[in-house]
């Protein structure tokens, strides 16, 4: 019998994992749920929260603001 191991990660888990190895990692979170937006905004490394459907012009502005 083979053992299966399934790990479920959400976007914040992934960001926290990345920041352990590269503390300057940041993220723009895209969500469908208004209820989650505040929690995302207060998370270290989250530089913006966009709601679906995302306007590409807004995404471009956020990317320009947060990239070198």
C-alpha positions as CSV (number, residue, x, y, z in Angstrom):
1,X,0.0,0.0,0.0
2,X,1.4,3.4,-1.0
3,X,1.2,6.3,1.4
4,X,-0.2,9.5,-0.1
5,X,0.6,12.8,1.4
6,X,-1.5,15.8,0.3
7,X,-0.6,19.3,1.4
8,X,-3.0,22.1,0.8
9,X,-1.5,25.6,0.7
10,X,-3.2,28.9,0.3
11,X,-1.6,32.0,-1.1
12,X,-0.5,33.3,2.3
13,X,1.1,29.9,3.1
14,X,3.0,30.1,-0.1
15,X,4.1,33.7,0.5
16,X,5.2,32.9,4.1
17,X,7.2,30.0,2.8
18,X,8.9,32.1,0.1
19,X,9.7,34.9,2.6
20,X,11.5,32.4,4.9
21,X,14.1,32.0,2.2
22,X,13.9,35.4,0.6
23,X,12.6,37.9,3.1
24,X,12.1,40.6,0.5
25,X,9.6,38.5,-1.5
26,X,6.4,40.4,-2.1
27,X,3.1,39.6,-3.7
28,X,0.1,41.0,-5.4
29,X,-2.9,38.9,-4.3
30,X,-5.8,38.5,-6.7
31,X,-9.0,37.4,-5.0
32,X,-12.7,36.8,-5.6
33,X,-13.7,37.3,-2.0
34,X,-14.1,40.7,-0.4
35,X,-14.1,39.1,3.1
36,X,-10.5,37.9,2.6
37,X,-9.1,41.3,1.4
38,X,-8.4,42.8,4.9
39,X,-6.5,39.7,6.0
40,X,-4.4,39.7,2.9
41,X,-3.6,43.5,3.3
42,X,-2.1,43.1,6.8
43,X,0.1,40.2,5.8
44,X,3.8,41.1,5.6
45,X,4.9,41.0,1.9
46,X,1.5,41.7,0.4
47,X,1.8,44.9,-1.5
48,X,-1.6,45.0,-3.1
49,X,-4.9,43.1,-3.2
50,X,-6.9,43.2,-6.4
51,X,-10.4,41.8,-6.9
52,X,-11.5,39.6,-9.8
53,X,-12.1,40.4,-12.5
54,X,-8.8,42.2,-12.6
55,X,-8.4,45.2,-14.8
56,X,-5.1,44.8,-16.6
57,X,-4.4,48.5,-16.4
58,X,-4.6,48.3,-12.6
59,X,-2.4,45.2,-12.5
60,X,0.2,46.9,-14.7
61,X,0.2,49.9,-12.4
62,X,0.7,47.7,-9.3
63,X,3.5,45.8,-11.0
64,X,5.2,49.1,-12.1
65,X,4.9,50.5,-8.5
66,X,6.4,47.4,-6.9
67,X,9.2,46.3,-9.3
68,X,12.6,47.7,-9.8
